[in-house]
Amino acid sequence: MERQIITVRPPRLPAAPAPAGTLDTTDGVLRGRLLEGLRPAGDYTALDVGGCVFERCVLTGAKLSGVCFSDTRFAGCDFSGAELTGAGFIRCTFTGCKAVGARLVEGYFHDVLLEDCNFSLSNWDGASIRALRMQKCGLRTANLTGCKLRAFDPGDADLTEASFFGTPLAGVDLRHACIDRLVVEGRELAGAIVTEPEAAQLARLLGLVIR
């Protein structure tokens, strides 16, 4: 069975986004800006960001709950420990980013590409995921419980000890991902696509004895 590649729509970015030295706006809307090396620490709850490029920004100290990012590219940014509860990402790409321990609870991810990113220990509880593709990403011990998945491609992600408790994995191709000690109840695996060795591994995880 050939691996189905999920198509992710790329961000629609302006040809030359204008440089900006801050996330602060008068109307809560940020459009068509290039942000480099920023370390914002304020409260940006419900900010509306579109057509922007973030490069080497450290967003660990900012309050970003409910922020909507659309048509935005993140490169070399650090979201580790960031509060992003209820945040939305639509047609966004993340390249070489870190989000260790980030709170992505009840967020929504539509047409999102993660490349060479570390999202270990991140919390995606209750997130809505539609057309999300990963390449060379780490999600060790990440929490993806109670998520709604539609067109989710983990690729070769490291999902060691990641929890998918209560998240149906039907149609998700796990054949290239590392799923050592995956945390599931059992019913979540119905319809997931795995290799024979992975099937045996999951059977042992569920307490089955193979003879």
mmCIF file of the C-alpha atoms, coordinates in Angstrom:
data_MODEL
# 
_entry.id   MODEL 
# 
loop_
_atom_site.group_PDB 
_atom_site.id 
_atom_site.type_symbol 
_atom_site.label_atom_id 
_atom_site.label_alt_id 
_atom_site.label_comp_id 
_atom_site.label_asym_id 
_atom_site.label_entity_id 
_atom_site.label_seq_id 
_atom_site.pdbx_PDB_ins_code 
_atom_site.Cartn_x 
_atom_site.Cartn_y 
_atom_site.Cartn_z 
_atom_site.occupancy 
_atom_site.B_iso_or_equiv 
_atom_site.pdbx_formal_charge 
_atom_site.auth_seq_id 
_atom_site.auth_comp_id 
_atom_site.auth_asym_id 
_atom_site.auth_atom_id 
_atom_site.pdbx_PDB_model_num 
ATOM 1   C CA . MET A 1 1   ? 0.000   0.000   0.000  1.00 0.00 ? 1   MET A CA 1 
ATOM 2   C CA . GLU A 1 2   ? 1.511   3.307   -1.076 1.00 0.00 ? 2   GLU A CA 1 
ATOM 3   C CA . ARG A 1 3   ? 1.689   6.137   1.400  1.00 0.00 ? 3   ARG A CA 1 
ATOM 4   C CA . GLN A 1 4   ? -0.864  8.850   0.699  1.00 0.00 ? 4   GLN A CA 1 
ATOM 5   C CA . ILE A 1 5   ? 0.645   12.321  0.851  1.00 0.00 ? 5   ILE A CA 1 
ATOM 6   C CA . ILE A 1 6   ? -1.707  14.875  2.333  1.00 0.00 ? 6   ILE A CA 1 
ATOM 7   C CA . THR A 1 7   ? -1.837  18.109  0.371  1.00 0.00 ? 7   THR A CA 1 
ATOM 8   C CA . VAL A 1 8   ? -1.396  21.210  2.498  1.00 0.00 ? 8   VAL A CA 1 
ATOM 9   C CA . ARG A 1 9   ? -2.231  24.576  0.980  1.00 0.00 ? 9   ARG A CA 1 
ATOM 10  C CA . PRO A 1 10  ? 0.741   26.960  1.331  1.00 0.00 ? 10  PRO A CA 1 
ATOM 11  C CA . PRO A 1 11  ? 0.439   30.388  2.934  1.00 0.00 ? 11  PRO A CA 1 
ATOM 12  C CA . ARG A 1 12  ? -0.457  33.285  0.696  1.00 0.00 ? 12  ARG A CA 1 
ATOM 13  C CA . LEU A 1 13  ? 2.263   35.803  1.500  1.00 0.00 ? 13  LEU A CA 1 
ATOM 14  C CA . PRO A 1 14  ? 2.938   39.301  0.146  1.00 0.00 ? 14  PRO A CA 1 
ATOM 15  C CA . ALA A 1 15  ? 5.950   39.601  -2.170 1.00 0.00 ? 15  ALA A CA 1 
ATOM 16  C CA . ALA A 1 16  ? 7.792   41.882  0.260  1.00 0.00 ? 16  ALA A CA 1 
ATOM 17  C CA . PRO A 1 17  ? 6.315   42.009  3.774  1.00 0.00 ? 17  PRO A CA 1 
ATOM 18  C CA . ALA A 1 18  ? 7.096   45.275  5.563  1.00 0.00 ? 18  ALA A CA 1 
ATOM 19  C CA . PRO A 1 19  ? 9.465   44.982  8.549  1.00 0.00 ? 19  PRO A CA 1 
ATOM 20  C CA . ALA A 1 20  ? 7.891   45.421  11.974 1.00 0.00 ? 20  ALA A CA 1 
ATOM 21  C CA . GLY A 1 21  ? 9.607   45.750  15.326 1.00 0.00 ? 21  GLY A CA 1 
ATOM 22  C CA . THR A 1 22  ? 6.662   44.751  17.499 1.00 0.00 ? 22  THR A CA 1 
ATOM 23  C CA . LEU A 1 23  ? 3.433   42.757  17.655 1.00 0.00 ? 23  LEU A CA 1 
ATOM 24  C CA . ASP A 1 24  ? 1.624   45.756  19.102 1.00 0.00 ? 24  ASP A CA 1 
ATOM 25  C CA . THR A 1 25  ? -1.247  47.135  17.030 1.00 0.00 ? 25  THR A CA 1 
ATOM 26  C CA . THR A 1 26  ? -3.983  49.671  17.629 1.00 0.00 ? 26  THR A CA 1 
ATOM 27  C CA . ASP A 1 27  ? -6.780  47.509  16.235 1.00 0.00 ? 27  ASP A CA 1 
ATOM 28  C CA . GLY A 1 28  ? -5.645  43.978  17.112 1.00 0.00 ? 28  GLY A CA 1 
ATOM 29  C CA . VAL A 1 29  ? -4.838  43.162  13.475 1.00 0.00 ? 29  VAL A CA 1 
ATOM 30  C CA . LEU A 1 30  ? -1.374  42.540  12.027 1.00 0.00 ? 30  LEU A CA 1 
ATOM 31  C CA . ARG A 1 31  ? -1.052  42.142  8.258  1.00 0.00 ? 31  ARG A CA 1 
ATOM 32  C CA . GLY A 1 32  ? 1.797   41.646  5.791  1.00 0.00 ? 32  GLY A CA 1 
ATOM 33  C CA . ARG A 1 33  ? 4.706   42.119  8.186  1.00 0.00 ? 33  ARG A CA 1 
ATOM 34  C CA . LEU A 1 34  ? 8.202   40.652  8.550  1.00 0.00 ? 34  LEU A CA 1 
ATOM 35  C CA . LEU A 1 35  ? 9.164   40.101  12.184 1.00 0.00 ? 35  LEU A CA 1 
ATOM 36  C CA . GLU A 1 36  ? 12.785  39.132  12.901 1.00 0.00 ? 36  GLU A CA 1 
ATOM 37  C CA . GLY A 1 37  ? 14.380  38.265  16.236 1.00 0.00 ? 37  GLY A CA 1 
ATOM 38  C CA . LEU A 1 38  ? 11.494  39.565  18.352 1.00 0.00 ? 38  LEU A CA 1 
ATOM 39  C CA . ARG A 1 39  ? 11.006  38.569  22.003 1.00 0.00 ? 39  ARG A CA 1 
ATOM 40  C CA . PRO A 1 40  ? 7.469   39.802  22.770 1.00 0.00 ? 40  PRO A CA 1 
ATOM 41  C CA . ALA A 1 41  ? 6.323   39.372  26.372 1.00 0.00 ? 41  ALA A CA 1 
ATOM 42  C CA . GLY A 1 42  ? 2.956   41.120  26.379 1.00 0.00 ? 42  GLY A CA 1 
ATOM 43  C CA . ASP A 1 43  ? -0.640  39.978  26.228 1.00 0.00 ? 43  ASP A CA 1 
ATOM 44  C CA . TYR A 1 44  ? -1.694  39.434  22.606 1.00 0.00 ? 44  TYR A CA 1 
ATOM 45  C CA . THR A 1 45  ? -4.855  37.461  23.298 1.00 0.00 ? 45  THR A CA 1 
ATOM 46  C CA . ALA A 1 46  ? -7.143  37.216  20.235 1.00 0.00 ? 46  ALA A CA 1 
ATOM 47  C CA . LEU A 1 47  ? -4.686  39.048  17.951 1.00 0.00 ? 47  LEU A CA 1 
ATOM 48  C CA . ASP A 1 48  ? -5.479  38.539  14.254 1.00 0.00 ? 48  ASP A CA 1 
ATOM 49  C CA . VAL A 1 49  ? -2.258  37.863  12.288 1.00 0.00 ? 49  VAL A CA 1 
ATOM 50  C CA . GLY A 1 50  ? -2.231  37.335  8.521  1.00 0.00 ? 50  GLY A CA 1 
ATOM 51  C CA . GLY A 1 51  ? 0.307   37.284  5.691  1.00 0.00 ? 51  GLY A CA 1 
ATOM 52  C CA . CYS A 1 52  ? 3.263   37.582  8.069  1.00 0.00 ? 52  CYS A CA 1 
ATOM 53  C CA . VAL A 1 53  ? 6.726   36.031  8.331  1.00 0.00 ? 53  VAL A CA 1 
ATOM 54  C CA . PHE A 1 54  ? 8.294   35.320  11.743 1.00 0.00 ? 54  PHE A CA 1 
ATOM 55  C CA . GLU A 1 55  ? 12.026  34.595  11.699 1.00 0.00 ? 55  GLU A CA 1 
ATOM 56  C CA . ARG A 1 56  ? 14.061  33.626  14.783 1.00 0.00 ? 56  ARG A CA 1 
ATOM 57  C CA . CYS A 1 57  ? 11.421  35.011  17.139 1.00 0.00 ? 57  CYS A CA 1 
ATOM 58  C CA . VAL A 1 58  ? 11.203  33.873  20.770 1.00 0.00 ? 58  VAL A CA 1 
ATOM 59  C CA . LEU A 1 59  ? 7.530   33.745  21.735 1.00 0.00 ? 59  LEU A CA 1 
ATOM 60  C CA . THR A 1 60  ? 7.906   31.879  25.020 1.00 0.00 ? 60  THR A CA 1 
ATOM 61  C CA . GLY A 1 61  ? 6.886   34.827  27.191 1.00 0.00 ? 61  GLY A CA 1 
ATOM 62  C CA . ALA A 1 62  ? 3.933   36.100  25.186 1.00 0.00 ? 62  ALA A CA 1 
ATOM 63  C CA . LYS A 1 63  ? 0.284   35.389  25.950 1.00 0.00 ? 63  LYS A CA 1 
ATOM 64  C CA . LEU A 1 64  ? -1.138  34.134  22.648 1.00 0.00 ? 64  LEU A CA 1 
ATOM 65  C CA . SER A 1 65  ? -4.428  32.502  23.653 1.00 0.00 ? 65  SER A CA 1 
ATOM 66  C CA . GLY A 1 66  ? -7.059  32.756  20.948 1.00 0.00 ? 66  GLY A CA 1 
ATOM 67  C CA . VAL A 1 67  ? -4.677  34.308  18.420 1.00 0.00 ? 67  VAL A CA 1 
ATOM 68  C CA . CYS A 1 68  ? -5.531  33.534  14.786 1.00 0.00 ? 68  CYS A CA 1 
ATOM 69  C CA . PHE A 1 69  ? -2.535  33.074  12.487 1.00 0.00 ? 69  PHE A CA 1 
ATOM 70  C CA . SER A 1 70  ? -3.378  32.791  8.788  1.00 0.00 ? 70  SER A CA 1 
ATOM 71  C CA . ASP A 1 71  ? -1.095  32.664  5.734  1.00 0.00 ? 71  ASP A CA 1 
ATOM 72  C CA . THR A 1 72  ? 1.923   32.915  8.019  1.00 0.00 ? 72  THR A CA 1 
ATOM 73  C CA . ARG A 1 73  ? 5.414   31.384  7.948  1.00 0.00 ? 73  ARG A CA 1 
ATOM 74  C CA . PHE A 1 74  ? 7.483   30.658  11.066 1.00 0.00 ? 74  PHE A CA 1 
ATOM 75  C CA . ALA A 1 75  ? 11.207  29.939  10.638 1.00 0.00 ? 75  ALA A CA 1 
ATOM 76  C CA . GLY A 1 76  ? 13.577  29.152  13.502 1.00 0.00 ? 76  GLY A CA 1 
ATOM 77  C CA . CYS A 1 77  ? 11.097  30.386  16.128 1.00 0.00 ? 77  CYS A CA 1 
ATOM 78  C CA . ASP A 1 78  ? 10.772  29.241  19.738 1.00 0.00 ? 78  ASP A CA 1 
ATOM 79  C CA . PHE A 1 79  ? 7.299   28.664  21.235 1.00 0.00 ? 79  PHE A CA 1 
ATOM 80  C CA . SER A 1 80  ? 8.516   26.516  24.143 1.00 0.00 ? 80  SER A CA 1 
ATOM 81  C CA . GLY A 1 81  ? 6.108   26.703  27.065 1.00 0.00 ? 81  GLY A CA 1 
ATOM 82  C CA . ALA A 1 82  ? 3.986   29.281  25.240 1.00 0.00 ? 82  ALA A CA 1 
ATOM 83  C CA . GLU A 1 83  ? 0.297   29.692  26.111 1.00 0.00 ? 83  GLU A CA 1 
ATOM 84  C CA . LEU A 1 84  ? -1.593  29.162  22.845 1.00 0.00 ? 84  LEU A CA 1 
ATOM 85  C CA . THR A 1 85  ? -4.875  27.788  24.145 1.00 0.00 ? 85  THR A CA 1 
ATOM 86  C CA . GLY A 1 86  ? -7.596  28.211  21.527 1.00 0.00 ? 86  GLY A CA 1 
ATOM 87  C CA . ALA A 1 87  ? -5.162  29.620  18.960 1.00 0.00 ? 87  ALA A CA 1 
ATOM 88  C CA . GLY A 1 88  ? -5.740  28.951  15.276 1.00 0.00 ? 88  GLY A CA 1 
ATOM 89  C CA . PHE A 1 89  ? -3.294  28.284  12.456 1.00 0.00 ? 89  PHE A CA 1 
ATOM 90  C CA . ILE A 1 90  ? -4.626  28.400  8.892  1.00 0.00 ? 90  ILE A CA 1 
ATOM 91  C CA . ARG A 1 91  ? -2.290  27.904  5.907  1.00 0.00 ? 91  ARG A CA 1 
ATOM 92  C CA . CYS A 1 92  ? 0.826   28.160  8.072  1.00 0.00 ? 92  CYS A CA 1 
ATOM 93  C CA . THR A 1 93  ? 4.286   26.611  7.841  1.00 0.00 ? 93  THR A CA 1 
ATOM 94  C CA . PHE A 1 94  ? 6.762   25.954  10.650 1.00 0.00 ? 94  PHE A CA 1 
ATOM 95  C CA . THR A 1 95  ? 10.391  25.275  9.708  1.00 0.00 ? 95  THR A CA 1 
ATOM 96  C CA . GLY A 1 96  ? 13.087  24.544  12.283 1.00 0.00 ? 96  GLY A CA 1 
ATOM 97  C CA . CYS A 1 97  ? 10.855  25.687  15.148 1.00 0.00 ? 97  CYS A CA 1 
ATOM 98  C CA . LYS A 1 98  ? 10.743  24.579  18.780 1.00 0.00 ? 98  LYS A CA 1 
ATOM 99  C CA . ALA A 1 99  ? 7.586   24.322  20.886 1.00 0.00 ? 99  ALA A CA 1 
ATOM 100 C CA . VAL A 1 100 ? 8.626   22.090  23.782 1.00 0.00 ? 100 VAL A CA 1 
ATOM 101 C CA . GLY A 1 101 ? 5.855   22.053  26.381 1.00 0.00 ? 101 GLY A CA 1 
ATOM 102 C CA . ALA A 1 102 ? 3.692   24.538  24.457 1.00 0.00 ? 102 ALA A CA 1 
ATOM 103 C CA . ARG A 1 103 ? -0.029  24.600  25.286 1.00 0.00 ? 103 ARG A CA 1 
ATOM 104 C CA . LEU A 1 104 ? -2.008  24.168  22.076 1.00 0.00 ? 104 LEU A CA 1 
ATOM 105 C CA . VAL A 1 105 ? -5.159  23.058  23.872 1.00 0.00 ? 105 VAL A CA 1 
ATOM 106 C CA . GLU A 1 106 ? -8.379  23.338  21.833 1.00 0.00 ? 106 GLU A CA 1 
ATOM 107 C CA . GLY A 1 107 ? -6.519  25.006  18.985 1.00 0.00 ? 107 GLY A CA 1 
ATOM 108 C CA . TYR A 1 108 ? -7.291  24.488  15.322 1.00 0.00 ? 108 TYR A CA 1 
ATOM 109 C CA . PHE A 1 109 ? -4.775  23.605  12.633 1.00 0.00 ? 109 PHE A CA 1 
ATOM 110 C CA . HIS A 1 110 ? -5.969  23.791  9.030  1.00 0.00 ? 110 HIS A CA 1 
ATOM 111 C CA . ASP A 1 111 ? -3.470  23.385  6.171  1.00 0.00 ? 111 ASP A CA 1 
ATOM 112 C CA . VAL A 1 112 ? -0.378  23.376  8.373  1.00 0.00 ? 112 VAL A CA 1 
ATOM 113 C CA . LEU A 1 113 ? 3.101   22.026  7.557  1.00 0.00 ? 113 LEU A CA 1 
ATOM 114 C CA . LEU A 1 114 ? 5.673   21.268  10.262 1.00 0.00 ? 114 LEU A CA 1 
ATOM 115 C CA . GLU A 1 115 ? 9.236   20.639  9.040  1.00 0.00 ? 115 GLU A CA 1 
ATOM 116 C CA . ASP A 1 116 ? 12.208  19.784  11.277 1.00 0.00 ? 116 ASP A CA 1 
ATOM 117 C CA . CYS A 1 117 ? 10.378  20.937  14.409 1.00 0.00 ? 117 CYS A CA 1 
ATOM 118 C CA . ASN A 1 118 ? 10.499  19.843  18.053 1.00 0.00 ? 118 ASN A CA 1 
ATOM 119 C CA . PHE A 1 119 ? 7.056   19.784  19.687 1.00 0.00 ? 119 PHE A CA 1 
ATOM 120 C CA . SER A 1 120 ? 7.951   17.317  22.447 1.00 0.00 ? 120 SER A CA 1 
ATOM 121 C CA . LEU A 1 121 ? 5.846   17.549  25.632 1.00 0.00 ? 121 LEU A CA 1 
ATOM 122 C CA . SER A 1 122 ? 3.403   19.864  23.846 1.00 0.00 ? 122 SER A CA 1 
ATOM 123 C CA . ASN A 1 123 ? -0.284  19.657  24.769 1.00 0.00 ? 123 ASN A CA 1 
ATOM 124 C CA . TRP A 1 124 ? -2.793  19.491  21.886 1.00 0.00 ? 124 TRP A CA 1 
ATOM 125 C CA . ASP A 1 125 ? -5.741  18.297  23.986 1.00 0.00 ? 125 ASP A CA 1 
ATOM 126 C CA . GLY A 1 126 ? -9.050  18.799  22.172 1.00 0.00 ? 126 GLY A CA 1 
ATOM 127 C CA . ALA A 1 127 ? -7.449  20.313  19.082 1.00 0.00 ? 127 ALA A CA 1 
ATOM 128 C CA . SER A 1 128 ? -9.113  20.294  15.667 1.00 0.00 ? 128 SER A CA 1 
ATOM 129 C CA . ILE A 1 129 ? -6.648  19.143  13.007 1.00 0.00 ? 129 ILE A CA 1 
ATOM 130 C CA . ARG A 1 130 ? -7.428  19.255  9.299  1.00 0.00 ? 130 ARG A CA 1 
ATOM 131 C CA . ALA A 1 131 ? -4.730  18.807  6.654  1.00 0.00 ? 131 ALA A CA 1 
ATOM 132 C CA . LEU A 1 132 ? -1.643  18.815  8.871  1.00 0.00 ? 132 LEU A CA 1 
ATOM 133 C CA . ARG A 1 133 ? 1.603   17.260  7.624  1.00 0.00 ? 133 ARG A CA 1 
ATOM 134 C CA . MET A 1 134 ? 4.830   16.662  9.528  1.00 0.00 ? 134 MET A CA 1 
ATOM 135 C CA . GLN A 1 135 ? 8.354   16.015  8.259  1.00 0.00 ? 135 GLN A CA 1 
ATOM 136 C CA . LYS A 1 136 ? 11.266  15.155  10.559 1.00 0.00 ? 136 LYS A CA 1 
ATOM 137 C CA . CYS A 1 137 ? 9.455   16.320  13.683 1.00 0.00 ? 137 CYS A CA 1 
ATOM 138 C CA . GLY A 1 138 ? 9.721   15.289  17.333 1.00 0.00 ? 138 GLY A CA 1 
ATOM 139 C CA . LEU A 1 139 ? 6.600   14.877  19.478 1.00 0.00 ? 139 LEU A CA 1 
ATOM 140 C CA . ARG A 1 140 ? 7.993   12.706  22.240 1.00 0.00 ? 140 ARG A CA 1 
ATOM 141 C CA . THR A 1 141 ? 5.586   12.508  25.188 1.00 0.00 ? 141 THR A CA 1 
ATOM 142 C CA . ALA A 1 142 ? 3.254   14.971  23.464 1.00 0.00 ? 142 ALA A CA 1 
ATOM 143 C CA . ASN A 1 143 ? -0.399  14.966  24.474 1.00 0.00 ? 143 ASN A CA 1 
ATOM 144 C CA . LEU A 1 144 ? -2.818  14.648  21.528 1.00 0.00 ? 144 LEU A CA 1 
ATOM 145 C CA . THR A 1 145 ? -5.817  13.480  23.513 1.00 0.00 ? 145 THR A CA 1 
ATOM 146 C CA . GLY A 1 146 ? -9.399  14.036  22.439 1.00 0.00 ? 146 GLY A CA 1 
ATOM 147 C CA . CYS A 1 147 ? -8.377  15.549  19.110 1.00 0.00 ? 147 CYS A CA 1 
ATOM 148 C CA . LYS A 1 148 ? -10.474 15.640  15.969 1.00 0.00 ? 148 LYS A CA 1 
ATOM 149 C CA . LEU A 1 149 ? -8.292  14.491  13.080 1.00 0.00 ? 149 LEU A CA 1 
ATOM 150 C CA . ARG A 1 150 ? -9.073  14.962  9.424  1.00 0.00 ? 150 ARG A CA 1 
ATOM 151 C CA . ALA A 1 151 ? -6.192  14.461  6.990  1.00 0.00 ? 151 ALA A CA 1 
ATOM 152 C CA . PHE A 1 152 ? -3.362  14.108  9.541  1.00 0.00 ? 152 PHE A CA 1 
ATOM 153 C CA . ASP A 1 153 ? 0.036   12.908  8.290  1.00 0.00 ? 153 ASP A CA 1 
ATOM 154 C CA . PRO A 1 154 ? 2.700   12.450  10.986 1.00 0.00 ? 154 PRO A CA 1 
ATOM 155 C CA . GLY A 1 155 ? 5.248   11.320  8.379  1.00 0.00 ? 155 GLY A CA 1 
ATOM 156 C CA . ASP A 1 156 ? 8.423   10.155  10.103 1.00 0.00 ? 156 ASP A CA 1 
ATOM 157 C CA . ALA A 1 157 ? 7.644   11.946  13.373 1.00 0.00 ? 157 ALA A CA 1 
ATOM 158 C CA . ASP A 1 158 ? 8.999   10.641  16.660 1.00 0.00 ? 158 ASP A CA 1 
ATOM 159 C CA . LEU A 1 159 ? 5.813   9.839   18.612 1.00 0.00 ? 159 LEU A CA 1 
ATOM 160 C CA . THR A 1 160 ? 7.541   7.944   21.406 1.00 0.00 ? 160 THR A CA 1 
ATOM 161 C CA . GLU A 1 161 ? 5.245   7.877   24.469 1.00 0.00 ? 161 GLU A CA 1 
ATOM 162 C CA . ALA A 1 162 ? 2.860   10.330  22.792 1.00 0.00 ? 162 ALA A CA 1 
ATOM 163 C CA . SER A 1 163 ? -0.724  10.037  24.032 1.00 0.00 ? 163 SER A CA 1 
ATOM 164 C CA . PHE A 1 164 ? -3.608  9.678   21.567 1.00 0.00 ? 164 PHE A CA 1 
ATOM 165 C CA . PHE A 1 165 ? -6.093  8.678   24.243 1.00 0.00 ? 165 PHE A CA 1 
ATOM 166 C CA . GLY A 1 166 ? -9.594  9.342   22.897 1.00 0.00 ? 166 GLY A CA 1 
ATOM 167 C CA . THR A 1 167 ? -8.328  10.441  19.460 1.00 0.00 ? 167 THR A CA 1 
ATOM 168 C CA . PRO A 1 168 ? -9.537  8.204   16.601 1.00 0.00 ? 168 PRO A CA 1 
ATOM 169 C CA . LEU A 1 169 ? -6.632  7.331   14.274 1.00 0.00 ? 169 LEU A CA 1 
ATOM 170 C CA . ALA A 1 170 ? -8.663  5.830   11.423 1.00 0.00 ? 170 ALA A CA 1 
ATOM 171 C CA . GLY A 1 171 ? -6.876  6.464   8.125  1.00 0.00 ? 171 GLY A CA 1 
ATOM 172 C CA . VAL A 1 172 ? -3.732  7.854   9.776  1.00 0.00 ? 172 VAL A CA 1 
ATOM 173 C CA . ASP A 1 173 ? -0.561  6.372   8.247  1.00 0.00 ? 173 ASP A CA 1 
ATOM 174 C CA . LEU A 1 174 ? 1.840   5.516   11.066 1.00 0.00 ? 174 LEU A CA 1 
ATOM 175 C CA . ARG A 1 175 ? 4.164   3.298   9.025  1.00 0.00 ? 175 ARG A CA 1 
ATOM 176 C CA . HIS A 1 176 ? 7.066   5.756   8.963  1.00 0.00 ? 176 HIS A CA 1 
ATOM 177 C CA . ALA A 1 177 ? 6.593   7.224   12.438 1.00 0.00 ? 177 ALA A CA 1 
ATOM 178 C CA . CYS A 1 178 ? 8.223   6.011   15.651 1.00 0.00 ? 178 CYS A CA 1 
ATOM 179 C CA . ILE A 1 179 ? 5.350   4.804   17.837 1.00 0.00 ? 179 ILE A CA 1 
ATOM 180 C CA . ASP A 1 180 ? 7.289   3.228   20.712 1.00 0.00 ? 180 ASP A CA 1 
ATOM 181 C CA . ARG A 1 181 ? 5.191   3.072   23.902 1.00 0.00 ? 181 ARG A CA 1 
ATOM 182 C CA . LEU A 1 182 ? 2.311   4.956   22.291 1.00 0.00 ? 182 LEU A CA 1 
ATOM 183 C CA . VAL A 1 183 ? -0.399  5.761   24.856 1.00 0.00 ? 183 VAL A CA 1 
ATOM 184 C CA . VAL A 1 184 ? -3.828  4.564   23.707 1.00 0.00 ? 184 VAL A CA 1 
ATOM 185 C CA . GLU A 1 185 ? -6.809  2.772   25.173 1.00 0.00 ? 185 GLU A CA 1 
ATOM 186 C CA . GLY A 1 186 ? -7.119  0.533   22.119 1.00 0.00 ? 186 GLY A CA 1 
ATOM 187 C CA . ARG A 1 187 ? -10.199 1.655   20.244 1.00 0.00 ? 187 ARG A CA 1 
ATOM 188 C CA . GLU A 1 188 ? -8.322  4.684   18.872 1.00 0.00 ? 188 GLU A CA 1 
ATOM 189 C CA . LEU A 1 189 ? -6.270  2.355   16.646 1.00 0.00 ? 189 LEU A CA 1 
ATOM 190 C CA . ALA A 1 190 ? -9.204  1.097   14.601 1.00 0.00 ? 190 ALA A CA 1 
ATOM 191 C CA . GLY A 1 191 ? -8.457  1.853   10.947 1.00 0.00 ? 191 GLY A CA 1 
ATOM 192 C CA . ALA A 1 192 ? -4.921  3.161   11.524 1.00 0.00 ? 192 ALA A CA 1 
ATOM 193 C CA . ILE A 1 193 ? -2.359  2.148   8.891  1.00 0.00 ? 193 ILE A CA 1 
ATOM 194 C CA . VAL A 1 194 ? 0.653   0.319   10.340 1.00 0.00 ? 194 VAL A CA 1 
ATOM 195 C CA . THR A 1 195 ? 3.331   -2.166  9.292  1.00 0.00 ? 195 THR A CA 1 
ATOM 196 C CA . GLU A 1 196 ? 3.277   -5.795  10.446 1.00 0.00 ? 196 GLU A CA 1 
ATOM 197 C CA . PRO A 1 197 ? 6.063   -5.196  13.016 1.00 0.00 ? 197 PRO A CA 1 
ATOM 198 C CA . GLU A 1 198 ? 4.176   -2.163  14.308 1.00 0.00 ? 198 GLU A CA 1 
ATOM 199 C CA . ALA A 1 199 ? 0.989   -4.217  14.557 1.00 0.00 ? 199 ALA A CA 1 
ATOM 200 C CA . ALA A 1 200 ? 2.832   -6.756  16.705 1.00 0.00 ? 200 ALA A CA 1 
ATOM 201 C CA . GLN A 1 201 ? 4.274   -3.940  18.809 1.00 0.00 ? 201 GLN A CA 1 
ATOM 202 C CA . LEU A 1 202 ? 0.832   -2.423  19.360 1.00 0.00 ? 202 LEU A CA 1 
ATOM 203 C CA . ALA A 1 203 ? -0.654  -5.808  20.179 1.00 0.00 ? 203 ALA A CA 1 
ATOM 204 C CA . ARG A 1 204 ? 1.862   -6.244  22.997 1.00 0.00 ? 204 ARG A CA 1 
ATOM 205 C CA . LEU A 1 205 ? 1.109   -2.692  24.140 1.00 0.00 ? 205 LEU A CA 1 
ATOM 206 C CA . LEU A 1 206 ? -2.555  -3.686  24.458 1.00 0.00 ? 206 LEU A CA 1 
ATOM 207 C CA . GLY A 1 207 ? -1.692  -6.808  26.415 1.00 0.00 ? 207 GLY A CA 1 
ATOM 208 C CA . LEU A 1 208 ? -2.207  -9.344  23.630 1.00 0.00 ? 208 LEU A CA 1 
ATOM 209 C CA . VAL A 1 209 ? -0.080  -12.484 23.590 1.00 0.00 ? 209 VAL A CA 1 
ATOM 210 C CA . ILE A 1 210 ? 1.180   -13.422 20.105 1.00 0.00 ? 210 ILE A CA 1 
ATOM 211 C CA . ARG A 1 211 ? 2.216   -17.051 19.611 1.00 0.00 ? 211 ARG A CA 1 
# 
